[in-house]
Amino acid sequence: MHKNRLVIHTSISLRDAPFSFKDDFDGVKKLGYRANLNVIHGFGVAYKWFALNINYKLPGYVRNTEKYGRTKYFDLGLKFSFKQWYFNVDFHDYIGYGIKKANTLSDTLPTTTSGYYLNDKIQSASFGVNAYHFFNKDLNMKAAVGIVGRYTKPVHGPYIRLTSNIHGVSSNNGLIPYEYFTSTPSIHKSTSISAFDFGGIPGYAYLNNIDGWQFGAFAGIGAVIQAKVYSFENTQRSFLGISPRIDLKLQAGYNVENWFLMLTSSFDQKNIRVKSFSYNQLYYYLRLTYGYRFKIKTKNKSK
């Protein structure tokens, strides 16, 4: 850990939160929803206990807005470590999605030239509190990310992620264009689908640095207890069940004493299932970060 160095870093990242509905939609088994986001530029500084990160959207969307729509979004996160624990609190809010390949659903469904059916009212939101406990004291998430620390030898071991989340999707004008289908179960008429869940995800981590090339992974699988509800036509239906969860974080790059270039990623999967209908969503980010660690001269005190 380089706590006594001034670390200045900059990054380019992409976040996304695609989701899908799976059921029988007049012979179509899956509806895939995609957002259209901006590339994000970040700047940060860290010294001793202090760390500040500023991220902002770059002009222009990743894809053509006439073909793929526009997505308004907001991300907020808080991360900190305490002994062998790593805490992560995050909030995500995305508004505006399009159904890809919607031109195959119905000849009368209004779609863009790229085959997307756009709905700028669809909102996807998630609030989560996560706590990682590492059973090996040499496992450290900050060193794995590689900004204020780095690894010098292989380290591996088990961990457990305790997680609690509120998440779901909603739209006042409906989530699914059921008017164009002949079969319309009540859940297809939903204006919102959401859940509260909590549980534990056991996993295993491996990290290494060979001649400056650092790489690592945190991977786990588990389950959560889930209370889920969907709303349609002023009616609500709720259920209680168990839902599977995965945990995956990957890091790789070049990381030496004075500088680093690291590619980091995180994948957070969420799902809700009601009988044959399922809602699956993947919140993820990819980030490329370059930084330099400056030595700070300190004056020697003498009596």
Buried (B, 14 or more C-beta within 10 A) or exposed (E): EBEEBBBBBEBBBBBBBBBBBBBEBEEBEEBBBBBBBBBBBBEBBBBEEEBEBEBEEEEEBBBEBEBBBBBEBEBEEEBEBEEBEBBBBBBBBBBBBBBBBBBEBBEEBEBBEBBBBBBBBBBBBBBBBBBBBBEEEBBBBBBBBBBBBBBEEEBBBBBBBBBBBBBBBBBEEBBBBBEBBEEBBBBBBBBBBBBBBEBBBEBEBBBBBEEEEBBBBBBBEBEBEBEBBBBBEEEEEEBEBEBEBBBBBBBBBBBBEEBBBBBBBBBBBBBBBBEEBBBBBBBBBBBBBBBEBEEEEEEEEEE
